[in-house]
């Protein structure tokens, strides 16, 4: 084992083992499919009445279909970060920590850098290096961590560019996508330069359509140091992230407000 701090957890393969795990870990606890994205299949059990629906949702929402899930003890964290970790030809590099806010397990906004103590950042890097070294390979890894004071707990890892890392398209001279490509191709990765406090906010569309159209784009990018990326997804069923607004400012709070305004300015026609 890597002997890194985590919440208490159990892997379960059937309903009875799931019920036993919830009983052992206690409520509240978090339930996740072992493979999912954008929070699909993930839920928090806050009371006994949530147990059955949480199991059903995990079985329906996993990227690999029904099967194994993980039950995790709830961590009372101060904030959570993504530490983008790059394994490349010359070793391991880190981007500055990215803070983010989620709703129902799905990213809504992110910002960089996330303020944190030197002790916590050092521990975060140590954990990220252990995890990514155990996985091996080259490329960028989105290592998610819970922070409570100076204590750091490993949450999960994505062996690819991370949704919260889209902020790097405006915050850094080399975005997470450029870093991933360089690492895979064996190209050098120099010092990563920061452009200043930056933030991202998702353009979320809700409804049913196979011909989504966007409007009011001039207003969305009217402020200085603001960008908009629409993903080109033609259809939506329910809720779907269809783009991201990016902003840079004098401090993180201003950057978050600017990115949120830009995302909110985008109109959609279904």
C-alpha positions as CSV (number, residue, x, y, z in Angstrom):
1,X,0.0,0.0,0.0
2,X,1.0,3.6,-0.5
3,X,0.2,4.5,3.1
4,X,-1.3,7.9,2.3
5,X,-4.1,9.5,4.3
6,X,-7.6,8.8,3.1
7,X,-11.1,8.6,4.5
8,X,-12.3,5.3,5.7
9,X,-13.6,3.3,2.7
10,X,-14.9,0.0,1.5
11,X,-15.2,-1.5,-2.0
12,X,-18.4,-3.5,-2.5
13,X,-19.8,-5.7,-5.3
14,X,-23.3,-6.4,-4.2
15,X,-26.2,-4.8,-2.2
16,X,-25.6,-6.8,1.0
17,X,-21.9,-5.8,1.1
18,X,-23.0,-2.3,0.4
19,X,-25.4,-2.2,3.4
20,X,-22.7,-3.7,5.6
21,X,-20.2,-1.1,4.5
22,X,-22.6,1.8,5.2
23,X,-23.2,0.3,8.7
24,X,-19.5,-0.1,9.4
25,X,-18.4,3.4,8.1
26,X,-21.5,5.2,9.4
27,X,-23.6,8.0,8.2
28,X,-22.9,10.5,6.6
29,X,-20.9,8.7,3.9
30,X,-20.3,9.1,0.2
31,X,-21.1,6.5,-2.4
32,X,-19.4,6.4,-5.9
33,X,-19.1,4.0,-8.8
34,X,-15.5,3.0,-9.2
35,X,-15.5,4.7,-12.6
36,X,-17.6,7.8,-13.4
37,X,-17.3,11.4,-14.6
38,X,-19.0,14.7,-13.8
39,X,-20.4,13.3,-10.6
40,X,-22.6,10.8,-12.3
41,X,-23.6,8.0,-9.9
42,X,-22.2,9.8,-6.9
43,X,-24.3,10.7,-3.8
44,X,-24.0,11.4,-0.1
45,X,-26.0,9.3,2.4
46,X,-27.2,11.8,5.0
47,X,-29.9,9.6,6.6
48,X,-31.2,6.0,6.5
49,X,-33.8,6.9,3.9
50,X,-31.0,7.7,1.4
51,X,-29.4,4.3,1.5
52,X,-31.4,2.4,-1.2
53,X,-31.6,5.3,-3.6
54,X,-27.8,5.8,-3.3
55,X,-27.1,2.2,-4.2
56,X,-29.5,2.4,-7.2
57,X,-28.0,5.7,-8.4
58,X,-24.5,4.3,-8.2
59,X,-25.5,1.2,-10.2
60,X,-27.1,3.4,-12.9
61,X,-24.5,6.2,-13.1
62,X,-21.2,4.4,-13.4
63,X,-19.3,4.8,-16.7
64,X,-18.6,1.0,-16.7
65,X,-22.2,0.1,-16.0
66,X,-23.6,-1.6,-12.9
67,X,-21.1,-3.2,-10.5
68,X,-18.5,-2.3,-8.0
69,X,-18.9,0.8,-5.9
70,X,-16.9,2.5,-3.2
71,X,-18.3,3.7,0.1
72,X,-16.3,6.5,1.7
73,X,-16.4,8.0,5.1
74,X,-17.3,11.7,5.0
75,X,-14.4,14.1,5.4
76,X,-15.2,17.4,7.1
77,X,-12.7,19.4,4.9
78,X,-12.0,23.1,4.7
79,X,-11.7,23.0,1.0
80,X,-10.7,20.7,-1.8
81,X,-8.1,21.1,-4.5
82,X,-6.9,19.6,-7.8
83,X,-3.1,19.3,-8.0
84,X,-2.3,18.9,-11.6
85,X,0.7,16.6,-11.6
86,X,2.8,16.0,-14.7
87,X,5.0,12.9,-15.3
88,X,7.4,13.7,-18.1
89,X,10.8,12.9,-19.6
90,X,12.7,14.9,-17.0
91,X,10.7,13.9,-13.9
92,X,7.6,15.3,-12.1
93,X,6.2,18.8,-12.2
94,X,3.3,20.4,-10.4
95,X,0.9,23.2,-11.4
96,X,-0.1,25.6,-8.6
97,X,-3.1,24.2,-6.7
98,X,-6.6,24.7,-8.1
99,X,-9.5,25.3,-5.9
100,X,-13.0,24.4,-7.0
101,X,-16.7,24.3,-6.1
102,X,-19.0,21.4,-6.9
103,X,-22.7,20.8,-6.9
104,X,-23.9,17.2,-6.7
105,X,-20.4,16.1,-7.4
106,X,-20.1,18.1,-10.6
107,X,-17.6,21.0,-11.1
108,X,-19.2,24.4,-11.4
109,X,-16.2,26.8,-11.0
110,X,-12.5,26.6,-10.4
111,X,-9.7,29.1,-9.6
112,X,-5.9,29.2,-9.4
113,X,-4.0,29.5,-7.2
114,X,-5.9,28.2,-4.2
115,X,-4.3,29.7,-1.1
116,X,-3.0,27.1,1.3
117,X,-0.3,26.7,3.9
118,X,3.3,25.7,2.9
119,X,2.9,22.6,5.1
120,X,-0.4,21.5,3.4
121,X,1.1,22.1,-0.1
122,X,4.2,20.1,0.7
123,X,2.0,17.2,1.9
124,X,-0.2,17.5,-1.2
125,X,2.8,17.2,-3.5
126,X,4.1,14.2,-1.6
127,X,0.8,12.4,-1.9
128,X,0.4,13.3,-5.6
129,X,3.9,12.1,-6.4
130,X,3.3,8.8,-4.6
131,X,0.0,8.1,-6.4
132,X,1.1,9.1,-9.9
133,X,4.4,7.2,-9.5
134,X,2.5,4.1,-8.5
135,X,0.3,4.4,-11.6
136,X,3.3,5.1,-13.9
137,X,3.2,6.4,-17.5
138,X,3.6,9.9,-18.8
139,X,1.1,12.7,-19.0
140,X,-0.9,14.9,-16.7
141,X,-2.9,13.6,-13.7
142,X,-5.7,15.5,-11.9
143,X,-5.1,14.5,-8.3
144,X,-8.0,15.6,-6.0
145,X,-7.3,16.2,-2.4
146,X,-9.3,17.3,0.7
147,X,-7.6,19.9,2.9
148,X,-8.3,20.4,6.6
149,X,-5.9,22.9,8.1
150,X,-2.5,21.4,7.5
151,X,-3.9,17.9,7.0
152,X,-4.3,16.5,3.5
153,X,-6.4,13.5,2.4
154,X,-6.3,11.8,-0.9
155,X,-9.7,11.7,-2.7
156,X,-9.3,10.5,-6.3
157,X,-7.1,10.8,-9.4
158,X,-7.9,11.2,-13.1
159,X,-5.1,10.1,-15.5
160,X,-5.8,12.8,-17.9
161,X,-6.6,16.6,-18.2
162,X,-9.1,17.5,-15.5
163,X,-12.3,19.5,-15.8
164,X,-11.3,21.9,-13.0
165,X,-8.0,22.4,-14.8
166,X,-9.7,24.2,-17.7
167,X,-8.7,27.4,-15.8
168,X,-5.1,26.8,-16.9
169,X,-6.2,27.9,-20.4
170,X,-6.0,31.5,-19.1
171,X,-3.9,31.2,-15.9
172,X,-0.7,29.6,-17.3
173,X,1.5,30.0,-20.4
174,X,1.2,26.2,-20.9
175,X,-2.3,24.9,-20.4
176,X,-3.0,21.5,-18.9
177,X,-3.6,20.3,-22.5
178,X,-0.3,21.6,-23.7
179,X,1.5,20.0,-20.7
180,X,-0.3,16.7,-21.3
181,X,0.8,16.6,-25.0
182,X,4.4,17.6,-24.2
183,X,4.7,14.9,-21.6
184,X,3.3,12.2,-23.8
185,X,5.5,13.2,-26.7
186,X,8.6,13.3,-24.6
187,X,9.1,17.1,-25.2
188,X,10.7,19.2,-22.5
189,X,8.5,21.0,-19.9
190,X,10.2,24.3,-18.8
191,X,9.1,26.3,-15.8
192,X,5.3,26.9,-15.9
193,X,4.7,30.6,-15.8
194,X,1.6,32.0,-14.1
195,X,-0.4,34.9,-15.6
196,X,-2.1,35.9,-12.3
197,X,-5.2,35.0,-10.3
198,X,-7.7,33.3,-12.6
199,X,-11.0,31.5,-12.6
200,X,-13.3,29.4,-14.7
201,X,-17.1,29.0,-14.6
202,X,-19.1,26.5,-16.5
203,X,-21.8,27.3,-19.1
204,X,-24.5,24.9,-18.0
205,X,-27.5,24.2,-20.3
206,X,-30.6,22.4,-19.1
207,X,-33.3,21.0,-21.3
208,X,-33.8,18.7,-24.3
209,X,-32.5,19.6,-27.8
210,X,-30.2,18.3,-30.6
211,X,-29.7,21.8,-31.9
212,X,-28.4,24.1,-29.2
213,X,-27.7,27.7,-30.2
214,X,-25.9,30.3,-28.2
215,X,-26.4,34.1,-28.0
216,X,-25.2,37.3,-26.3
217,X,-21.6,36.3,-26.8
218,X,-20.5,39.9,-27.2
219,X,-21.6,40.7,-23.7
220,X,-20.0,37.5,-22.3
221,X,-16.5,38.5,-23.5
222,X,-16.9,42.3,-23.1
223,X,-14.7,42.6,-20.0
224,X,-10.9,42.7,-20.3
225,X,-9.0,39.4,-19.6
226,X,-12.1,37.3,-20.3
227,X,-12.5,34.4,-22.6
228,X,-15.2,32.0,-23.6
229,X,-14.8,28.4,-24.9
230,X,-17.9,26.7,-26.3
231,X,-17.4,22.9,-26.6
232,X,-19.3,22.4,-29.8
233,X,-21.6,19.8,-28.3
234,X,-24.7,19.7,-30.5
235,X,-27.2,18.2,-28.1
236,X,-28.4,18.3,-24.5
237,X,-30.6,15.9,-22.5
238,X,-31.1,17.1,-18.9
239,X,-28.1,19.1,-17.7
240,X,-24.9,19.4,-19.7
241,X,-21.8,21.5,-19.5
242,X,-21.6,23.1,-22.9
243,X,-18.7,25.6,-22.4
244,X,-16.6,27.4,-19.9
245,X,-15.9,31.1,-19.2
246,X,-12.4,32.1,-18.2
247,X,-11.2,35.3,-16.5
248,X,-8.1,36.8,-15.0
249,X,-8.1,39.6,-12.4
250,X,-6.2,41.3,-9.5
251,X,-7.3,38.7,-7.0
252,X,-9.1,35.3,-6.9
253,X,-12.4,36.8,-5.8
254,X,-12.6,39.3,-8.6
255,X,-11.6,36.6,-11.1
256,X,-14.4,34.3,-9.9
257,X,-16.9,37.1,-10.1
258,X,-15.8,38.0,-13.6
259,X,-15.9,34.4,-14.9
260,X,-19.3,33.8,-13.3
261,X,-20.7,37.0,-15.0
262,X,-19.3,35.9,-18.3
263,X,-20.9,32.4,-18.1
264,X,-24.2,33.9,-16.9
265,X,-24.3,36.3,-19.9
266,X,-24.4,33.5,-22.4
267,X,-28.0,32.8,-23.6
268,X,-29.2,29.6,-25.2
269,X,-32.0,28.6,-27.5
270,X,-33.1,25.0,-27.6
